[in-house]
Amino acid sequence: MLKNHFLIAWRALNKNRMFTILNISGLTIGIAGFFMILFFIVDEKSYDRFYGHSESIYRVTSHWGIGEGSQYATAPPPLGRVLGENFPEVEAVTRILKWNDFTVQPESGPNADQIFREASVFYAEPNFFEVFDFEILAGNPNSLSGGKSVILTESTAKRYFGDITAREAVGKNILIGSGSTDLAMVGAVIKDIPVQSHFHFDMLVHNLDMHREIFLMDNWMWSILHTYVKIPNGEVLSVEGKLGQVVTDQIVPRLSGEQSGTDFFFGLQPVQDIHLHSHLLREHEANSYESYVNIFSIVAGIILLLASINFMNLSTAKGAKRSMEVGVRKVMGSSKFQLVGQFLTEAFFLVVASTFLAMVLVELLNGTFNEISNKQIQFNIFQFSWIWGVAPILIILLTLMAGFYPAFYLSSFKPLKVIKGVQMQGKNTIGLRSGLVVFQFSISLILIICALVVQRQLSFIQNTNVGFDREQLLIIHNDGEIKNEEREDFKRRFASSSSVSSLSFSTGIPLPGNFQMRNFNLPQIITDNGMNWYEADHEFVSTLNMEIVEGRNFTDIAGSDKYKVLINEKAAKVLGISDKAIGQKIIKNRGDEDEAELEVVGILKDFNFESLRQEIKPLVIEYMDDYFLRDYITVRLNPENFEDGIAELQENWKLFEPRVPMNYSFLDADFQAVYQSELQMGKLMNALTVMSIFIAFLGLFGLTAYSVQQRAKEIGIRKVFGAGESEIFLLLSSGYMKLILIACLIAIPMAYFLVSTWLDDFAFRIPFELWVFATAGLGCFVLAIFTVAIQSFKSIGTNPISILKSE
């Protein structure tokens, strides 16, 4: 019997080629979209799960006050020591710090004459590998303990010493730091950090001076070190309780005045949750959002459902053509069970063929998908064993989902009525088919509206006035190469340049995480306010084209504005000096070593120096007088001589530091990187929307084709009686237009709710515009009319005699 089912199924599908092609096309696109999103979801959810005990690794976070703006992914230096000594539940604890960039030169090998500027270096403790069990390719992971060894990743070792093995790289020496004669030996080489990690590094260093200066610091009020602990299952609650006691013993006594009421606690964050759930200050890298993963999961399922609906609609629509076959087979003794099995076999054939073609399509679109999603996923069905478990389950589910109703519908035809020529298209079937069409177009409209709104918000993010001009700004990361006493000399070299418009030194730039925090308030008020802070010279405001709404900028007389500050409007409001700010004295870090009395000389118009998801926060810019740590050189280039400006900067840089490459980036590109998740979502949403539209209109094309075939004689009779082409087209298309109108009425309020929820995450957002909803609805109408017209005008142009000659 099974052989007979397969043989008849093949003949039926081969006979109805248009039906077969339409269904395979829709199912292939739906399954391919599902697989690609499935790969994406698996990738997103696999972050930090490659450790042998990833479920036991936690990151300690610090929470100050109320609100997301006071949550840090870091902890104070002494906490790690306390965790290791006083918490028996903690199996291991390690701390890491990403500090300044520095230069590296191999002592030997083909690249011994090259200088490398390294930006992905972690200062780590010797017990790093007790928590993170990265794969050691060669060497001793405990080599960090001596303070004169480094650990490199495999690709970094090859970059330094050429195409050698990890074992050959161990024992080789490198020079760290510009002009340094101190050698550091490669103690171990590890496998490159997987992409699915919330942090990445090229080198681990344990610097004894840095360890004494930062790691052994007894400052409980500075959350600076990323602190990770390994805790066995069942001990987490105990550790959290003891962390509360640490706050009571160490933090609360250090909160003075009204700060004593500040809400502070340490949290334990599972390392597996960081990528999708953590968006704290001082994150290693920008993370994604679980809500986006959930959205794509739902959309992937919906696309599969749309493809299945196409199959159901087309199968029931062509039921009239197969009614005679069903009647004859019932008369010849076929049972309903046998007929159901036959039609499910046909569905199985289509689903298997579509799944195979979908896998081929996924392989072909691998590069395109990675470009859209900003991923490095390899769609290798032989590499991912789970796909061989998913594919059979998917085939069975789709066969039942797409073929179950059509099979029972077609097998329910009454043989006597069928043989007499009675039409078997019942009202219930037509109603269900109409409902499914409405559902398809409702989903497509929702996706179109969401895609339009997402693109509008992304365009707003990229083009909105953030309060300064971020175009044509080049940022040089200066790690002391241009020294404090050399700054003015470096500036003067570009005074008459036609390529460099202006240049400024500062300790921060208007990007998330590129500034520090200090406490500020008025002299007579004890309670301090934590505010964003950095130092800048007198050309900072003009280089970024910021607006001073009151007072003046810093002067160009060296040192004359020491202890002077510019504050933004928000800071003036928080300090309560909005109407009397100029000349006002404020205290920085009261009671600390760097306490200073500063004078406000100007108020800056509020500008966005963080993500547009957040409200503008208070900012204090202090005059840069004598700063010796890492800073930034912000350069405004002339757009007409852009490349010449970069070359001129590099040429002059070499005069001050010939051994160190100039490390630079562009502010607008750095700004884009902040919204990587949003940009990724926008591109994926566009791709999925196109898929859903294609599937929906593929189904409409097939339904129209069968509808025209069914009404061919009616059309012929109407033409004989004088009906015009427009009248017949309206007859054929009006039913579908009504269905799309119903879909619009359903989709618009649902889409409004969805995009409103998404936009609520942004402090700065686009307003709702009716044209977005109107454009989506009108676009669907136009595409539907075009789709119906292709089939309708083909039928309208047919000679009615050729249709009616058999009557």
Salt bridges, closest charged atoms under 4 A:
ASP43 OD2 - LYS375 NZ 2.59
GLU44 OE2 - HIS275 NE2 3.25
GLU44 OE2 - LYS375 NZ 2.27
ASP48 OD1 - HIS198 ND1 3.22
GLU89 OE2 - LYS242 NZ 2.88
GLU91 OE1 - LYS230 NZ 3.78
ASP101 OD1 - ARG630 NH1 3.46
GLU118 OE2 - ARG159 NH1 2.85
GLU125 OE2 - ARG95 NH2 2.69
ASP133 OD2 - HIS53 NE2 3.99
ASP163 OD1 - LYS158 NZ 3.24
ASP202 OD2 - ARG159 NH2 3.83
ASP209 OD1 - ARG212 NH2 2.56
ASP218 OD1 - ARG81 NH2 3.66
GLU283 OE1 - ARG59 NH1 3.15
GLU285 OE2 - HIS200 ND1 2.76
GLU290 OE2 - LYS45 NZ 3.87
GLU290 OE1 - HIS277 NE2 2.83
GLU325 OE1 - ARG322 NE 3.01
GLU325 OE2 - ARG329 NH1 3.66
GLU346 OE1 - ARG322 NH1 2.65
ASP469 OD2 - ARG636 NH1 3.34
GLU481 OE2 - ARG117 NH1 3.50
GLU488 OE2 - LYS491 NZ 3.66
ASP528 OD1 - ARG590 NE 3.58
ASP537 OD2 - LYS491 NZ 2.53
GLU539 OE2 - LYS491 NZ 3.34
GLU539 OE2 - HIS538 NE2 3.95
ASP561 OD2 - ARG552 NH1 3.01
ASP594 OD2 - ARG518 NE 3.53
GLU599 OE1 - LYS564 NZ 3.99
GLU599 OE1 - LYS585 NZ 3.42
GLU610 OE1 - LYS617 NZ 3.43
GLU622 OE1 - LYS588 NZ 3.04
ASP625 OD2 - LYS562 NZ 3.66
ASP631 OD2 - ARG487 NH2 3.09
GLU678 OE2 - ARG613 NH2 2.42
GLU714 OE1 - ARG711 NE 2.98
GLU714 OE2 - ARG718 NE 3.12
ASP760 OD1 - ARG765 NH1 3.01
ASP761 OD2 - ARG613 NH1 3.91
GLU769 OE1 - ARG456 NH2 2.64
GLU807 OE2 - LYS713 NZ 2.51
